[in-house]
Amino acid sequence: MERVDPVTKKAYVITGVSGQLSRAPSVSSARHRHAVAIGRVRLSDSGTDGFGYEGTLELVMTYAKQSSEVISMKGFFRGSYPRQDRQRQMTRLVPLEAVFESRPR
């Protein structure tokens, strides 16, 4: 789901993430360490009306064995998108799921 600027018709982009994640170490291999982070977040976009949507974010972060720098990230977001129903003059919460991963360097 995306929102668009009513004038330019360009899609708004996610500009803010707020919330609290719990992080815990996970499995490691000879070359990498992994950590898992899970929690509730609110995503906001570049529109000027304060719009946002909320849900649960789950992340797996990969680190080089002896480094604190994240080298890759994969995640899953499950939440709801508040959609205005103009005919009924109410807000419907539409289920929203997204899977993402970082690009290799």
Biopython code that builds the backbone (N, CA, C, O; Angstrom):
import numpy as np
from Bio.PDB.StructureBuilder import StructureBuilder

atoms = [
    (1, "MET", "N", (0.845, -1.160, 0.000)),
    (1, "MET", "CA", (0.000, 0.000, 0.000)),
    (1, "MET", "C", (0.896, 1.230, 0.000)),
    (1, "MET", "O", (1.899, 1.280, 0.712)),
    (2, "GLU", "N", (0.536, 2.190, -0.781)),
    (2, "GLU", "CA", (1.286, 3.432, -0.765)),
    (2, "GLU", "C", (0.318, 4.591, -0.877)),
    (2, "GLU", "O", (-0.771, 4.469, -1.440)),
    (3, "ARG", "N", (0.733, 5.692, -0.340)),
    (3, "ARG", "CA", (-0.038, 6.924, -0.468)),
    (3, "ARG", "C", (0.667, 7.804, -1.479)),
    (3, "ARG", "O", (1.889, 7.760, -1.619)),
    (4, "VAL", "N", (-0.114, 8.599, -2.177)),
    (4, "VAL", "CA", (0.476, 9.503, -3.164)),
    (4, "VAL", "C", (0.098, 10.942, -2.846)),
    (4, "VAL", "O", (-0.957, 11.218, -2.274)),
    (5, "ASP", "N", (0.980, 11.842, -3.230)),
    (5, "ASP", "CA", (0.711, 13.265, -3.095)),
    (5, "ASP", "C", (-0.423, 13.607, -4.059)),
    (5, "ASP", "O", (-0.315, 13.305, -5.247)),
    (6, "PRO", "N", (-1.507, 14.227, -3.587)),
    (6, "PRO", "CA", (-2.635, 14.505, -4.477)),
    (6, "PRO", "C", (-2.306, 15.471, -5.609)),
    (6, "PRO", "O", (-2.990, 15.467, -6.633)),
    (7, "VAL", "N", (-1.278, 16.295, -5.449)),
    (7, "VAL", "CA", (-0.910, 17.261, -6.487)),
    (7, "VAL", "C", (0.058, 16.641, -7.490)),
    (7, "VAL", "O", (-0.181, 16.689, -8.697)),
    (8, "THR", "N", (1.158, 16.056, -6.992)),
    (8, "THR", "CA", (2.203, 15.548, -7.887)),
    (8, "THR", "C", (1.977, 14.102, -8.320)),
    (8, "THR", "O", (2.560, 13.652, -9.307)),
    (9, "LYS", "N", (1.140, 13.377, -7.594)),
    (9, "LYS", "CA", (0.862, 11.945, -7.834)),
    (9, "LYS", "C", (2.083, 11.063, -7.582)),
    (9, "LYS", "O", (2.100, 9.900, -7.987)),
    (10, "LYS", "N", (3.100, 11.603, -6.921)),
    (10, "LYS", "CA", (4.277, 10.807, -6.560)),
    (10, "LYS", "C", (4.020, 10.117, -5.226)),
    (10, "LYS", "O", (3.387, 10.675, -4.330)),
    (11, "ALA", "N", (4.523, 8.899, -5.116)),
    (11, "ALA", "CA", (4.338, 8.135, -3.881)),
    (11, "ALA", "C", (5.143, 8.756, -2.751)),
    (11, "ALA", "O", (6.298, 9.144, -2.931)),
    (12, "TYR", "N", (4.516, 8.843, -1.581)),
    (12, "TYR", "CA", (5.248, 9.257, -0.386)),
    (12, "TYR", "C", (6.216, 8.140, -0.010)),
    (12, "TYR", "O", (5.959, 6.970, -0.294)),
    (13, "VAL", "N", (7.315, 8.497, 0.622)),
    (13, "VAL", "CA", (8.295, 7.509, 1.071)),
    (13, "VAL", "C", (8.282, 7.448, 2.595)),
    (13, "VAL", "O", (7.906, 8.412, 3.262)),
    (14, "ILE", "N", (8.697, 6.306, 3.133)),
    (14, "ILE", "CA", (8.801, 6.158, 4.579)),
    (14, "ILE", "C", (9.944, 7.050, 5.063)),
    (14, "ILE", "O", (11.076, 6.927, 4.595)),
    (15, "THR", "N", (9.639, 7.942, 5.997)),
    (15, "THR", "CA", (10.660, 8.867, 6.501)),
    (15, "THR", "C", (10.934, 8.692, 7.986)),
    (15, "THR", "O", (11.902, 9.246, 8.506)),
    (16, "GLY", "N", (10.101, 7.934, 8.670)),
    (16, "GLY", "CA", (10.312, 7.781, 10.103)),
    (16, "GLY", "C", (9.888, 6.423, 10.609)),
    (16, "GLY", "O", (8.902, 5.845, 10.152)),
    (17, "VAL", "N", (10.652, 5.926, 11.562)),
    (17, "VAL", "CA", (10.324, 4.680, 12.253)),
    (17, "VAL", "C", (10.510, 4.947, 13.738)),
    (17, "VAL", "O", (11.576, 5.388, 14.167)),
    (18, "SER", "N", (9.476, 4.680, 14.519)),
    (18, "SER", "CA", (9.605, 4.837, 15.966)),
    (18, "SER", "C", (9.052, 3.590, 16.635)),
    (18, "SER", "O", (8.207, 2.893, 16.074)),
    (19, "GLY", "N", (9.527, 3.324, 17.811)),
    (19, "GLY", "CA", (9.087, 2.151, 18.552)),
    (19, "GLY", "C", (10.227, 1.581, 19.352)),
    (19, "GLY", "O", (11.297, 2.182, 19.457)),
    (20, "GLN", "N", (9.990, 0.426, 19.911)),
    (20, "GLN", "CA", (11.004, -0.204, 20.737)),
    (20, "GLN", "C", (11.173, -1.658, 20.306)),
    (20, "GLN", "O", (10.200, -2.405, 20.199)),
    (21, "LEU", "N", (12.422, -2.045, 20.061)),
    (21, "LEU", "CA", (12.744, -3.408, 19.655)),
    (21, "LEU", "C", (13.545, -4.090, 20.755)),
    (21, "LEU", "O", (14.397, -3.475, 21.396)),
    (22, "SER", "N", (13.258, -5.365, 20.961)),
    (22, "SER", "CA", (14.066, -6.187, 21.868)),
    (22, "SER", "C", (15.062, -6.946, 21.016)),
    (22, "SER", "O", (14.681, -7.584, 20.035)),
    (23, "ARG", "N", (16.336, -6.883, 21.380)),
    (23, "ARG", "CA", (17.378, -7.523, 20.580)),
    (23, "ARG", "C", (18.018, -8.650, 21.372)),
    (23, "ARG", "O", (18.245, -8.537, 22.576)),
    (24, "ALA", "N", (18.305, -9.744, 20.665)),
    (24, "ALA", "CA", (18.949, -10.892, 21.303)),
    (24, "ALA", "C", (19.911, -11.534, 20.320)),
    (24, "ALA", "O", (19.636, -11.565, 19.120)),
    (25, "PRO", "N", (21.045, -12.052, 20.812)),
    (25, "PRO", "CA", (21.958, -12.769, 19.920)),
    (25, "PRO", "C", (21.295, -14.033, 19.396)),
    (25, "PRO", "O", (20.395, -14.589, 20.027)),
    (26, "SER", "N", (21.747, -14.472, 18.248)),
    (26, "SER", "CA", (21.232, -15.699, 17.649)),
    (26, "SER", "C", (22.420, -16.584, 17.290)),
    (26, "SER", "O", (23.492, -16.458, 17.882)),
    (27, "VAL", "N", (22.237, -17.464, 16.339)),
    (27, "VAL", "CA", (23.300, -18.400, 15.957)),
    (27, "VAL", "C", (24.482, -17.663, 15.333)),
    (27, "VAL", "O", (24.341, -16.540, 14.849)),
    (28, "SER", "N", (25.632, -18.297, 15.348)),
    (28, "SER", "CA", (26.799, -17.744, 14.664)),
    (28, "SER", "C", (27.484, -18.856, 13.888)),
    (28, "SER", "O", (27.301, -20.041, 14.163)),
    (29, "SER", "N", (28.275, -18.442, 12.915)),
    (29, "SER", "CA", (29.020, -19.396, 12.096)),
    (29, "SER", "C", (30.500, -19.038, 12.195)),
    (29, "SER", "O", (30.878, -18.183, 12.996)),
    (30, "ALA", "N", (31.319, -19.671, 11.404)),
    (30, "ALA", "CA", (32.756, -19.389, 11.434)),
    (30, "ALA", "C", (33.059, -17.951, 11.015)),
    (30, "ALA", "O", (34.026, -17.361, 11.495)),
    (31, "ARG", "N", (32.238, -17.376, 10.121)),
    (31, "ARG", "CA", (32.515, -16.038, 9.592)),
    (31, "ARG", "C", (31.560, -14.952, 10.080)),
    (31, "ARG", "O", (31.893, -13.769, 10.010)),
    (32, "HIS", "N", (30.378, -15.330, 10.573)),
    (32, "HIS", "CA", (29.362, -14.328, 10.894)),
    (32, "HIS", "C", (28.707, -14.568, 12.249)),
    (32, "HIS", "O", (28.690, -15.680, 12.776)),
    (33, "ARG", "N", (28.162, -13.464, 12.796)),
    (33, "ARG", "CA", (27.281, -13.518, 13.958)),
    (33, "ARG", "C", (25.925, -12.979, 13.521)),
    (33, "ARG", "O", (25.837, -12.188, 12.582)),
    (34, "HIS", "N", (24.869, -13.409, 14.206)),
    (34, "HIS", "CA", (23.518, -12.953, 13.887)),
    (34, "HIS", "C", (22.828, -12.487, 15.159)),
    (34, "HIS", "O", (23.104, -12.982, 16.251)),
    (35, "ALA", "N", (21.929, -11.529, 14.999)),
    (35, "ALA", "CA", (21.097, -11.064, 16.102)),
    (35, "ALA", "C", (19.675, -10.901, 15.581)),
    (35, "ALA", "O", (19.454, -10.632, 14.400)),
    (36, "VAL", "N", (18.720, -11.069, 16.485)),
    (36, "VAL", "CA", (17.303, -10.940, 16.156)),
    (36, "VAL", "C", (16.744, -9.763, 16.947)),
    (36, "VAL", "O", (17.057, -9.598, 18.126)),
    (37, "ALA", "N", (15.920, -8.947, 16.300)),
    (37, "ALA", "CA", (15.244, -7.833, 16.970)),
    (37, "ALA", "C", (13.761, -7.900, 16.628)),
    (37, "ALA", "O", (13.391, -8.066, 15.465)),
    (38, "ILE", "N", (12.918, -7.771, 17.645)),
    (38, "ILE", "CA", (11.466, -7.867, 17.459)),
    (38, "ILE", "C", (10.795, -6.790, 18.305)),
    (38, "ILE", "O", (11.208, -6.532, 19.435)),
    (39, "GLY", "N", (9.754, -6.161, 17.750)),
    (39, "GLY", "CA", (8.997, -5.196, 18.540)),
    (39, "GLY", "C", (7.928, -4.486, 17.733)),
    (39, "GLY", "O", (7.789, -4.700, 16.528)),
    (40, "ARG", "N", (7.175, -3.635, 18.418)),
    (40, "ARG", "CA", (6.132, -2.827, 17.790)),
    (40, "ARG", "C", (6.744, -1.525, 17.288)),
    (40, "ARG", "O", (7.527, -0.886, 17.990)),
    (41, "VAL", "N", (6.379, -1.140, 16.071)),
    (41, "VAL", "CA", (6.889, 0.102, 15.489)),
    (41, "VAL", "C", (5.766, 0.884, 14.823)),
    (41, "VAL", "O", (4.712, 0.341, 14.492)),
    (42, "ARG", "N", (6.018, 2.159, 14.638)),
    (42, "ARG", "CA", (5.127, 3.031, 13.869)),
    (42, "ARG", "C", (5.946, 3.595, 12.719)),
    (42, "ARG", "O", (7.019, 4.159, 12.930)),
    (43, "LEU", "N", (5.439, 3.443, 11.508)),
    (43, "LEU", "CA", (6.090, 3.966, 10.303)),
    (43, "LEU", "C", (5.339, 5.219, 9.865)),
    (43, "LEU", "O", (4.109, 5.220, 9.802)),
    (44, "SER", "N", (6.072, 6.275, 9.565)),
    (44, "SER", "CA", (5.444, 7.496, 9.070)),
    (44, "SER", "C", (6.030, 7.836, 7.704)),
    (44, "SER", "O", (7.160, 7.468, 7.383)),
    (45, "ASP", "N", (5.228, 8.551, 6.903)),
    (45, "ASP", "CA", (5.685, 8.855, 5.543)),
    (45, "ASP", "C", (5.951, 10.344, 5.367)),
    (45, "ASP", "O", (5.821, 11.125, 6.310)),
    (46, "SER", "N", (6.323, 10.724, 4.157)),
    (46, "SER", "CA", (6.748, 12.091, 3.870)),
    (46, "SER", "C", (5.592, 13.066, 3.666)),
    (46, "SER", "O", (5.827, 14.234, 3.359)),
    (47, "GLY", "N", (4.361, 12.616, 3.828)),
    (47, "GLY", "CA", (3.218, 13.529, 3.744)),
    (47, "GLY", "C", (3.225, 14.505, 4.908)),
    (47, "GLY", "O", (3.921, 14.289, 5.900)),
    (48, "THR", "N", (2.460, 15.568, 4.794)),
    (48, "THR", "CA", (2.455, 16.616, 5.824)),
    (48, "THR", "C", (1.329, 16.463, 6.837)),
    (48, "THR", "O", (1.169, 17.321, 7.706)),
    (49, "ASP", "N", (0.542, 15.391, 6.749)),
    (49, "ASP", "CA", (-0.629, 15.251, 7.616)),
    (49, "ASP", "C", (-0.421, 14.336, 8.821)),
    (49, "ASP", "O", (-1.385, 14.027, 9.521)),
    (50, "GLY", "N", (0.805, 13.896, 9.080)),
    (50, "GLY", "CA", (1.070, 13.053, 10.245)),
    (50, "GLY", "C", (0.625, 11.611, 10.102)),
    (50, "GLY", "O", (0.530, 10.897, 11.100)),
    (51, "PHE", "N", (0.351, 11.169, 8.889)),
    (51, "PHE", "CA", (-0.117, 9.806, 8.652)),
    (51, "PHE", "C", (0.948, 8.782, 9.049)),
    (51, "PHE", "O", (2.145, 9.026, 8.897)),
    (52, "GLY", "N", (0.503, 7.650, 9.552)),
    (52, "GLY", "CA", (1.412, 6.560, 9.873)),
    (52, "GLY", "C", (0.644, 5.267, 10.051)),
    (52, "GLY", "O", (-0.584, 5.264, 10.131)),
    (53, "TYR", "N", (1.374, 4.175, 10.111)),
    (53, "TYR", "CA", (0.749, 2.889, 10.386)),
    (53, "TYR", "C", (1.640, 2.095, 11.308)),
    (53, "TYR", "O", (2.849, 2.319, 11.374)),
    (54, "GLU", "N", (1.027, 1.153, 12.026)),
    (54, "GLU", "CA", (1.726, 0.439, 13.084)),
    (54, "GLU", "C", (1.687, -1.058, 12.862)),
    (54, "GLU", "O", (0.819, -1.582, 12.164)),
    (55, "GLY", "N", (2.654, -1.737, 13.476)),
    (55, "GLY", "CA", (2.685, -3.183, 13.398)),
    (55, "GLY", "C", (3.895, -3.752, 14.108)),
    (55, "GLY", "O", (4.603, -3.054, 14.833)),
    (56, "THR", "N", (4.116, -5.038, 13.883)),
    (56, "THR", "CA", (5.239, -5.751, 14.484)),
    (56, "THR", "C", (6.345, -5.888, 13.448)),
    (56, "THR", "O", (6.099, -6.272, 12.305)),
    (57, "LEU", "N", (7.557, -5.572, 13.858)),
    (57, "LEU", "CA", (8.729, -5.683, 12.997)),
    (57, "LEU", "C", (9.643, -6.760, 13.559)),
    (57, "LEU", "O", (9.958, -6.753, 14.749)),
    (58, "GLU", "N", (10.067, -7.680, 12.708)),
    (58, "GLU", "CA", (11.013, -8.731, 13.080)),
    (58, "GLU", "C", (12.223, -8.614, 12.158)),
    (58, "GLU", "O", (12.073, -8.602, 10.937)),
    (59, "LEU", "N", (13.412, -8.529, 12.732)),
    (59, "LEU", "CA", (14.640, -8.358, 11.955)),
    (59, "LEU", "C", (15.658, -9.434, 12.292)),
    (59, "LEU", "O", (15.735, -9.894, 13.431)),
    (60, "VAL", "N", (16.439, -9.832, 11.292)),
    (60, "VAL", "CA", (17.634, -10.652, 11.502)),
    (60, "VAL", "C", (18.797, -9.852, 10.937)),
    (60, "VAL", "O", (18.823, -9.525, 9.750)),
    (61, "MET", "N", (19.755, -9.540, 11.797)),
    (61, "MET", "CA", (20.919, -8.752, 11.393)),
    (61, "MET", "C", (22.149, -9.645, 11.372)),
    (61, "MET", "O", (22.340, -10.464, 12.271)),
    (62, "THR", "N", (22.982, -9.492, 10.353)),
    (62, "THR", "CA", (24.212, -10.276, 10.219)),
    (62, "THR", "C", (25.408, -9.349, 10.388)),
    (62, "THR", "O", (25.458, -8.261, 9.815)),
    (63, "TYR", "N", (26.367, -9.801, 11.183)),
    (63, "TYR", "CA", (27.592, -9.054, 11.468)),
    (63, "TYR", "C", (28.785, -9.901, 11.055)),
    (63, "TYR", "O", (28.708, -11.129, 11.056)),
    (64, "ALA", "N", (29.888, -9.248, 10.703)),
    (64, "ALA", "CA", (31.153, -9.973, 10.562)),
    (64, "ALA", "C", (31.533, -10.468, 11.955)),
    (64, "ALA", "O", (31.151, -9.862, 12.955)),
    (65, "LYS", "N", (32.269, -11.548, 12.021)),
    (65, "LYS", "CA", (32.569, -12.210, 13.297)),
    (65, "LYS", "C", (33.126, -11.259, 14.356)),
    (65, "LYS", "O", (32.698, -11.319, 15.509)),
    (66, "GLN", "N", (34.056, -10.395, 14.003)),
    (66, "GLN", "CA", (34.708, -9.518, 14.985)),
    (66, "GLN", "C", (34.329, -8.045, 14.796)),
    (66, "GLN", "O", (35.147, -7.167, 15.071)),
    (67, "SER", "N", (33.115, -7.758, 14.337)),
    (67, "SER", "CA", (32.723, -6.378, 14.065)),
    (67, "SER", "C", (31.353, -6.080, 14.661)),
    (67, "SER", "O", (30.536, -6.983, 14.839)),
    (68, "SER", "N", (31.108, -4.812, 14.968)),
    (68, "SER", "CA", (29.789, -4.398, 15.449)),
    (68, "SER", "C", (28.946, -3.794, 14.326)),
    (68, "SER", "O", (27.805, -3.388, 14.552)),
    (69, "GLU", "N", (29.507, -3.735, 13.116)),
    (69, "GLU", "CA", (28.801, -3.156, 11.975)),
    (69, "GLU", "C", (27.906, -4.201, 11.311)),
    (69, "GLU", "O", (28.350, -5.306, 10.999)),
    (70, "VAL", "N", (26.639, -3.837, 11.099)),
    (70, "VAL", "CA", (25.690, -4.724, 10.415)),
    (70, "VAL", "C", (26.070, -4.792, 8.943)),
    (70, "VAL", "O", (26.238, -3.760, 8.293)),
    (71, "ILE", "N", (26.209, -6.024, 8.407)),
    (71, "ILE", "CA", (26.549, -6.163, 6.985)),
    (71, "ILE", "C", (25.344, -6.564, 6.142)),
    (71, "ILE", "O", (25.358, -6.381, 4.925)),
    (72, "SER", "N", (24.303, -7.108, 6.769)),
    (72, "SER", "CA", (23.062, -7.376, 6.044)),
    (72, "SER", "C", (21.910, -7.442, 7.037)),
    (72, "SER", "O", (22.095, -7.692, 8.228)),
    (73, "MET", "N", (20.708, -7.208, 6.500)),
    (73, "MET", "CA", (19.525, -7.232, 7.339)),
    (73, "MET", "C", (18.357, -7.780, 6.533)),
    (73, "MET", "O", (18.169, -7.419, 5.372)),
    (74, "LYS", "N", (17.581, -8.645, 7.151)),
    (74, "LYS", "CA", (16.346, -9.158, 6.564)),
    (74, "LYS", "C", (15.248, -8.940, 7.580)),
    (74, "LYS", "O", (15.482, -9.012, 8.786)),
    (75, "GLY", "N", (14.044, -8.671, 7.090)),
    (75, "GLY", "CA", (12.979, -8.396, 8.035)),
    (75, "GLY", "C", (11.601, -8.686, 7.490)),
    (75, "GLY", "O", (11.397, -8.914, 6.298)),
    (76, "PHE", "N", (10.650, -8.665, 8.434)),
    (76, "PHE", "CA", (9.250, -8.905, 8.124)),
    (76, "PHE", "C", (8.424, -7.925, 8.944)),
    (76, "PHE", "O", (8.635, -7.788, 10.149)),
    (77, "PHE", "N", (7.489, -7.248, 8.300)),
    (77, "PHE", "CA", (6.583, -6.323, 8.971)),
    (77, "PHE", "C", (5.167, -6.836, 8.803)),
    (77, "PHE", "O", (4.750, -7.194, 7.702)),
    (78, "ARG", "N", (4.431, -6.870, 9.903)),
    (78, "ARG", "CA", (3.008, -7.243, 9.854)),
    (78, "ARG", "C", (2.245, -6.206, 10.667)),
    (78, "ARG", "O", (2.498, -6.022, 11.858)),
    (79, "GLY", "N", (1.318, -5.540, 10.012)),
    (79, "GLY", "CA", (0.564, -4.509, 10.709)),
    (79, "GLY", "C", (-0.743, -4.220, 10.014)),
    (79, "GLY", "O", (-1.298, -5.071, 9.318)),
    (80, "SER", "N", (-1.226, -3.013, 10.209)),
    (80, "SER", "CA", (-2.471, -2.609, 9.570)),
    (80, "SER", "C", (-2.324, -1.192, 9.032)),
    (80, "SER", "O", (-1.652, -0.345, 9.620)),
    (81, "TYR", "N", (-2.964, -0.967, 7.915)),
    (81, "TYR", "CA", (-2.903, 0.297, 7.189)),
    (81, "TYR", "C", (-4.268, 0.969, 7.330)),
    (81, "TYR", "O", (-5.266, 0.412, 6.873)),
    (82, "PRO", "N", (-4.341, 2.145, 7.948)),
    (82, "PRO", "CA", (-5.642, 2.805, 8.107)),
    (82, "PRO", "C", (-6.111, 3.423, 6.787)),
    (82, "PRO", "O", (-5.503, 4.365, 6.280)),
    (83, "ARG", "N", (-7.177, 2.890, 6.252)),
    (83, "ARG", "CA", (-7.692, 3.329, 4.947)),
    (83, "ARG", "C", (-9.009, 4.068, 5.150)),
    (83, "ARG", "O", (-9.931, 3.538, 5.771)),
    (84, "GLN", "N", (-9.098, 5.281, 4.633)),
    (84, "GLN", "CA", (-10.318, 6.071, 4.767)),
    (84, "GLN", "C", (-11.375, 5.573, 3.786)),
    (84, "GLN", "O", (-11.136, 5.527, 2.580)),
    (85, "ASP", "N", (-12.535, 5.202, 4.302)),
    (85, "ASP", "CA", (-13.678, 4.822, 3.473)),
    (85, "ASP", "C", (-14.573, 6.051, 3.396)),
    (85, "ASP", "O", (-15.316, 6.342, 4.334)),
    (86, "ARG", "N", (-14.505, 6.765, 2.296)),
    (86, "ARG", "CA", (-15.226, 8.038, 2.176)),
    (86, "ARG", "C", (-16.732, 7.849, 2.059)),
    (86, "ARG", "O", (-17.492, 8.719, 2.484)),
    (87, "GLN", "N", (-17.180, 6.730, 1.492)),
    (87, "GLN", "CA", (-18.617, 6.500, 1.369)),
    (87, "GLN", "C", (-19.259, 6.270, 2.731)),
    (87, "GLN", "O", (-20.339, 6.789, 3.014)),
    (88, "ARG", "N", (-18.592, 5.495, 3.566)),
    (88, "ARG", "CA", (-19.139, 5.191, 4.899)),
    (88, "ARG", "C", (-18.624, 6.147, 5.965)),
    (88, "ARG", "O", (-19.054, 6.080, 7.117)),
    (89, "GLN", "N", (-17.716, 7.029, 5.599)),
    (89, "GLN", "CA", (-17.110, 8.002, 6.496)),
    (89, "GLN", "C", (-16.547, 7.331, 7.751)),
    (89, "GLN", "O", (-16.877, 7.688, 8.881)),
    (90, "MET", "N", (-15.688, 6.353, 7.502)),
    (90, "MET", "CA", (-15.038, 5.644, 8.600)),
    (90, "MET", "C", (-13.658, 5.183, 8.145)),
    (90, "MET", "O", (-13.336, 5.223, 6.957)),
    (91, "THR", "N", (-12.862, 4.753, 9.091)),
    (91, "THR", "CA", (-11.531, 4.238, 8.791)),
    (91, "THR", "C", (-11.541, 2.725, 8.917)),
    (91, "THR", "O", (-11.983, 2.183, 9.930)),
    (92, "ARG", "N", (-11.053, 2.041, 7.884)),
    (92, "ARG", "CA", (-10.896, 0.581, 7.928)),
    (92, "ARG", "C", (-9.422, 0.277, 8.125)),
    (92, "ARG", "O", (-8.563, 0.949, 7.555)),
    (93, "LEU", "N", (-9.129, -0.725, 8.924)),
    (93, "LEU", "CA", (-7.748, -1.168, 9.101)),
    (93, "LEU", "C", (-7.498, -2.342, 8.166)),
    (93, "LEU", "O", (-8.003, -3.442, 8.391)),
    (94, "VAL", "N", (-6.725, -2.107, 7.126)),
    (94, "VAL", "CA", (-6.422, -3.111, 6.112)),
    (94, "VAL", "C", (-5.145, -3.848, 6.532)),
    (94, "VAL", "O", (-4.134, -3.204, 6.811)),
    (95, "PRO", "N", (-5.172, -5.195, 6.584)),
    (95, "PRO", "CA", (-3.950, -5.934, 6.939)),
    (95, "PRO", "C", (-2.825, -5.628, 5.953)),
    (95, "PRO", "O", (-3.049, -5.515, 4.748)),
    (96, "LEU", "N", (-1.615, -5.496, 6.487)),
    (96, "LEU", "CA", (-0.459, -5.144, 5.665)),
    (96, "LEU", "C", (0.727, -5.996, 6.091)),
    (96, "LEU", "O", (1.055, -6.060, 7.276)),
    (97, "GLU", "N", (1.370, -6.648, 5.130)),
    (97, "GLU", "CA", (2.578, -7.431, 5.390)),
    (97, "GLU", "C", (3.642, -7.033, 4.375)),
    (97, "GLU", "O", (3.341, -6.779, 3.209)),
    (98, "ALA", "N", (4.885, -6.981, 4.836)),
    (98, "ALA", "CA", (5.995, -6.631, 3.947)),
    (98, "ALA", "C", (7.230, -7.428, 4.339)),
    (98, "ALA", "O", (7.508, -7.623, 5.523)),
    (99, "VAL", "N", (7.965, -7.885, 3.337)),
    (99, "VAL", "CA", (9.233, -8.583, 3.541)),
    (99, "VAL", "C", (10.305, -7.741, 2.867)),
    (99, "VAL", "O", (10.098, -7.230, 1.767)),
    (100, "PHE", "N", (11.445, -7.595, 3.522)),
    (100, "PHE", "CA", (12.509, -6.793, 2.928)),
    (100, "PHE", "C", (13.865, -7.347, 3.316)),
    (100, "PHE", "O", (14.000, -8.092, 4.287)),
    (101, "GLU", "N", (14.865, -6.967, 2.538)),
    (101, "GLU", "CA", (16.243, -7.320, 2.866)),
    (101, "GLU", "C", (17.170, -6.257, 2.304)),
    (101, "GLU", "O", (16.852, -5.592, 1.318)),
    (102, "SER", "N", (18.319, -6.105, 2.943)),
    (102, "SER", "CA", (19.292, -5.119, 2.493)),
    (102, "SER", "C", (19.994, -5.613, 1.237)),
    (102, "SER", "O", (20.010, -6.808, 0.941)),
    (103, "ARG", "N", (20.565, -4.684, 0.517)),
    (103, "ARG", "CA", (21.346, -5.035, -0.669)),
    (103, "ARG", "C", (22.766, -5.388, -0.249)),
    (103, "ARG", "O", (23.292, -4.812, 0.703)),
    (104, "PRO", "N", (23.389, -6.328, -0.949)),
    (104, "PRO", "CA", (24.795, -6.626, -0.635)),
    (104, "PRO", "C", (25.670, -5.428, -0.973)),
    (104, "PRO", "O", (25.362, -4.647, -1.872)),
    (105, "ARG", "N", (26.755, -5.301, -0.242)),
    (105, "ARG", "CA", (27.685, -4.185, -0.502)),
    (105, "ARG", "C", (28.594, -4.492, -1.647)),
    (105, "ARG", "O", (29.438, -3.670, -2.003)),
]
sb = StructureBuilder()
sb.init_structure("model")
sb.init_model(0)
sb.init_chain("A")
sb.init_seg("    ")
for serial, (resi, resn, name, xyz) in enumerate(atoms, 1):
    if name == "N":
        sb.init_residue(resn, " ", resi, " ")
    sb.init_atom(name, np.array(xyz, "f"), 0.0, 1.0, " ", f" {name:<3s}", serial, name[0])
structure = sb.get_structure()
